[in-house]
């Protein structure tokens, strides 16, 4: 257990999200228009670059490829993304979709490899590499030769900014990073980057997203003096990254839902957007009814209506009340209007989704641009667990998102020296109980979850 990093949640995350970490490729229309070329993982794997067996470089660790290829850890999930398509589960999913006449190869490649149709590929590119370096950092032809030097002859000093101008993606910007990750860890309108309900019916795992946690699991570098000094990159603020990630997730979900070619499937809505476990629950036919749901005050929907999966909406509501209170009321109103519109019709729901997307985008900008203090993580944790938020933890998805949030924010407090490792360890028991309550959808226990999360957050609050 290591509170300075994120190893404490890897096991719990695996239980919650299954294979979702195996995806993660991205695409870019800008790359097509600029003439950029994807060079392939092999171009980064030299022993003087990122291909050493041990991290002992002066400027960068130089073992990034080894970390990316780690066969049994979450850090190596991207390199395994293409291979998982030929695993027993992958083959079963593809066979089911093919038998239904509902499958083409590109449906999977957009997230299980560095795909980007229309973008040129260099001679060392291999589709079997899975989600390689350029899936996240962008096609390397423009910046590969300059990103590791400090001076580039006539072009002068080489900085992060100059490499961004040559096509490197600005992943230090939380909104840019969230966009790259969400392309696969939620979905996009690009080819092969949307998980349909049919795919999930065939066996694809439920998709869940949390930017700070996923970033930590895929972080292959140290934020040392070279990173912040010579390269001029800002240190990562976990609260900002987490908060912006929640805002961008809501914006992405509502944007896709509002698009008729994504939001509907025949006469039905595209059920990918809805809370899986509101429908996939035990059904019995006995002499007495047994309700398998709890009324949720954040969802003014008709009785029996399947709810939109609002796990990120619940979190963003907490973020807004904590860190952007001037926007909180408008966001909550737009959220309730969106849920209410679900019982009115497709046109009303799509229009409400666009309004909610606007509020989420405004929150993203406000959260990305504000300064952060040491108390922000404490404030958000308490808001997640307070009386205005806790009653909304009636379903598996939102509850899983909440415990991941409290865990990642607690880690941030430890890294910043606001809470000692020993004090954090004393809270671990209640967080583990909360994790146990959401270990599987079938065994979800809302009351037990809320009680455990409340004990953990109250204990954290007393350390403020």
N, C-alpha and C positions, 0 to 999 in steps of 0.2 A: 504494500500500500504506500503510495507516494503522493502526498498532498501537493507537492510543488508542481507536479505535472498532471496528466489526466489518466494515468494507469488505473486509478481507483474505479473508474467508471467503464472501462473497456468491456469487462465481463458482463456488467449489467446492460450496456448498450447492445452487445451481441444478442442478449436474450430478448431485448425489446425490438430490434430492427432486423434481425435475421441477416439476409444477404444484401441489405441496401447499401452497405459500404463498398460493395463490389462494383458499383457503377460510378460514373463521375466524369465522363468525357464532355467536352464542350465544343460548340461550333461558332463561327463568326463570319457574318456577311462581309465585314470589313476586310478579312483576310483574302476573300475571293477577289474583291475589287482592287486590292493593293498589289496583287501578284506575289504575295508571300507564299512560301513553300514549307511544308512540314518535313523536317529532316530526319526524325526518328530518334528513339532512345539511344541508339548506338553512338550518335554524335555527341552525347553528353557523358559517355561512359569511359573516357580515357582515364588512365591512372593519375594523370596530373590535373584532372578536372573533378568529376564526381564519381569516379569508379574505383576508389580505393576500398580495400577490405575493412580498414579501420579509419575512424575519423580523426586525423591528425594534421589537417591542413591549417595554414596560418590565416588565410582569408575566408575560406569556407571549410566545412568539415571534410569534404571530399569523399564521404562514404554514403552520399545520398542515394546512389543506385542500389547499394546493398540494403539500405533501409526500405526503399521502395519495393525491393524484391523479397523482403522478409516473408518466408512461406507460411508462418503460423501466427503472425501478429496483424493487428488492424492497419499498421503502417504499410503493409505490403498488399492490402486489398486491391488497390488500383492495378497492380501488375497482374493480379489473378482474374481480372474482370472478363477478359476474353475466354480464358480457359473454363470459366464457370458455365459458359454456354454448352460445353460438351460434357459437363458433369451429369450424373444421373438425374438430378432435379432439372437442370437446364434442358436436357434431352426430352424429358417428360413434358415440360412446358411447351417447347417448340413442336413436338409431335401433336399435342392436343390442339394447338392453334392451327397447324397445317391440316389436321383432319377436319377441322371446322371451316376450312377454306378462308382463314382469317390471319394469314401470316406471310411476311416477306422478310428477307434477311436484314434489310435496313431498319426494321422495327427495333432490333436489338443493338445494332452496331453503333448507333448514335451515342450510347452510354457505356457500352462494353469495350470500346476501343477508341483510339484517336481517329475519328472517322472524317468528319468535315467534307462531304461531297462537294466537288467543284474547286477545292483547294489542292494545288499541286503537291505531289509527294516526291521526296528525294530518294536516291538509290538505297539508302540505309533504313528507310521506313519499313516496318513490318506490322501488318494488321494484328498479328499474334502477340505483339507487345502489350496489348490491353490498353489501359488508360495511362498513356505515357506523359512525359514531362510537358509536352506541348499542348496537351488537353487543357491544362490549367494556365500555363505560362504563355501560350500563343505560339503560332508557327514561328520557327526560330531563324529562318533564313536572313531576316533583317538585322537581328541583334546577336546571333550566336558568336560572331567573331569579336564583338566589342564588349559583351557584358562582363567579362572577367578582367579587363584591363582598366587602368586609370587614365591613360592618355591614348588618343587615337590619331596621332599625327596631325594632319592639317585640320581635322575636325575638332581638335582640342580635348578638353577634359571629358572623360566618360563618366556619367552619373546614372543613377536610376532613371532620372527624368529623360536623359538622352536615349537610353535604351527603350523607354516607353514610347518615345517618338518613333523608334524604329520597329515597333510592333510588339514589344514585351507588354504583357497585361499587368496593369497596376493593381496587383493583389494586395498591396498595402492599404488600398482604399476599401473599407468594409463593404461598401455598396457594390463595387466591382467584384470583389471576392464572392459575395453572396450570389450575385448574378451567375458567375461561373459555376458555383457549386449547385445552385438550384436547377440549372439546366438538366441535370440528371437526378439530383436528390429531391426534386419535386416534379419537374417536367418543363418543357419549352415547346414552342411552336415549330422548332426545327426538326428535320427528318430523324426519326428514331429516338426521340427524346420525350416520349410521353407514355406512361404506363396506363393502359386502358383497364377497365374492369374485366374485360375478357382475359387479359394477361394474368390478372390476379386470380380469376376463376381457374385458370390453368395451373396456378401454383406460384406465381411471382409474389415475393414477400411484400408486405405493406411498406410503404415508403414514409420515412420520417426524417426531419431535418432540424439540426441545431448547429449554427455556424461556428461558434467558439469551440464546442466539443469536437466537431469534425475537423476543424483546422488543427487542433492540438494533435489529433490522431494522425494527421498527415503532415505534420511539421518536420521537415528534414534538415532544418538549419538552426543555428543558435543566434539569438539577438544580442550579439556581442558588440565590441567597439567598432569592428569593421562594418558591421551591419548598420549601426546607427551613425557612425562617424564618417568614414570614407564614402560609404554608399548613400548616406543621407536619408535612410529610411526611418520612419517612426516606429517606436516600440509598440507592440500590440497591447491594447487596452481590452481586457476580456469582457468587461461590462459593455463597452461600446460595440464590440464585435457581436456579442450575444444579442444585444438589443436591436441593432441594425439588421441582424439576420432574421429576427422575428418579424420586423416590419417588411423586409423584402420578401419573406415567405408569404405573408398575407397578400402583398401586392401581386406576386406571381400567381397565386392560387385564384384570386378574383379576376385577374386579367384573362387567364386561360378559360375560366368558367364562363365569362361573358362572351367568349368567341363561340358562335353557333357550331362551328366544325369541331370544337372540343367539348363544349358543355352539354351536348345532346348526342344520343345514339338511337336513331330511329325515333319512335314515339316516346322513348324514355330519356330521362337525364343520363349523362355519363356518370355512373355510380362511383367511379374512382374518386370523385370529389367529396363523397359522403362518408360519414363515420361508419366504417365497416361493421363494427361490433354492435351498432344499434339494431342491425338486422340479423347478423350472424350470432344469434343467441339461442339458448335452448328453448324449444317450443314443445309444450306438453298439452295434452287434451284430457284434463281431469275434471272432476266435479266442481272444483274451486279454482278460480284464476290465481295465478302467481305472477305479479308484475315483475318484469325483468329490466325496468328502467326507473330512473328518478327524474322528476321534473327539474329542468335546468333554467334558472332565472335569466340567463343570458340569451335564451332561445325562445322568443315568442312565436312558436310554430304550432300548427294545429295538432291535436292529439293524434298520435299514430303516424305523423310525418317523419320520414327519415331525415335526420339532421345533417347539415353540412359539417364536414370535419373541421372543427373550429379550434384545434389544439394551439395553433399559432395565434389565432385571434384572442384567445384567453390570455396568453402570455403577453401579447402586445397591449392589451388593455391594462395589465399590471404595469408594463413599462411606461405607458402614457401617464398613468396616475402618479408614478414615482418620479419620472425624469422629464416629462413634458406635459405638466398639468394643464397648461393652457389649451392643449389639443385633446385632452382626455374625453371631455364631454362629447365633442363632435365625433370622435372615433367610436365611442360606445353607442351613440345614437345611430350612426351609420351601420354598425354591426347589428344592432337589433332590427333596424329596417331591412337589412339583408336577409336575416333569418325569417322575418315576418313575410317578406315577399315570396319566400319559398312556397307558401300556401296560396299564393295569388295567381301565378302563371309564369311561364318562361320569360316573357318580355319584361315583366316587373322585376323578376329575379336578376336578369342580366343587367338591367338599368341600375338596380341597387348594388350589384357587384361592382360596377364601374365607379359608383360614388364611394364605396368602401375602399376600392383600390386607390382613389385619390387621397383619402384620408391616410391610408397606410404609407403612400409615397411621401406625403408631407411629413409624417412622423419619421420616416427614414432619413429625410434630409435634416430634420431638426436633431435627431439623435446622432447622426454622423458629424454634425457641425458643432455640437456643444462640447464644453470642457467637462472633464470627469474628476470627481474627488474620491477620496478613500471611503466615504460613507455611502456612496451610491449603491454598492453591492448590498450592504445592510438594508438600505431602504427598499430595494426591489424585492429582496427575499421576504421582508415583512409584508409587503403588499401582495405578493403571490399567496400568502397564507392567511391574509386578514379576512374579515367577515364578508367583504364585498366580492372576494375572489373565490374563497374555498367552496362555497355552495355550487360553483360551476364545475367542480371536479366530480362529475357524475359518471363519466365515461372513461374507458381505458386510454384512448389516445391523448386526451388533454391531461390526464393524470401522469402518464408516462413523460410527457413533455415537461410537466411541472417538476418532477423529481430530478430530471436531467438538469433543469435550470438551477435549482437549488444547489445541486452538486457542483456544477461548473462555477457558480458564483462563490461557493464556499472555497473552492480551490483558488480562485482569484484572491480572496481575502488572505489565504495562507501565503501565497506567493508574494503579496504586497506587505507581509509582516503585520497585518492587522489582527490576525488570529494565529496562535501558535499551533504547531503540529499536534501537540498533546491535547490542546483544547478541541481541535477539530476531530481528533480521534475519538473523543468522548461523545461526540454527536453522531458518529458513524453508525452506531447501532440503530438509531431511529431512521436514518436514511436508508439503511439496508432493509428495514422492515417495510418502508415505503416502496423500495424497489421490489421486494418480494410480493407486495400486493399487486404489482403490475407485471409480474414475471411472465404471465401468459394471459391472453384475453379471457380464456375459459375460467381462470381462477381469480379474476379481478374482484376485489372487495372494496367498494368505494368508502365505506365507513372506516374500515381499518386503514386504508390509505390516508384519508384526511386526518385521522388521529395521529398517525406516525409522522406525517409531514408537519402537522402543527407542533408536535413536540420538538422536532428538529429545528424548525424555524424559530420557535420561542427560545430555544437554547442558544441559537446563533445570535438572536437579538440581545440576549443578556450579556454577550461578550462585546457589544458595541462600545 
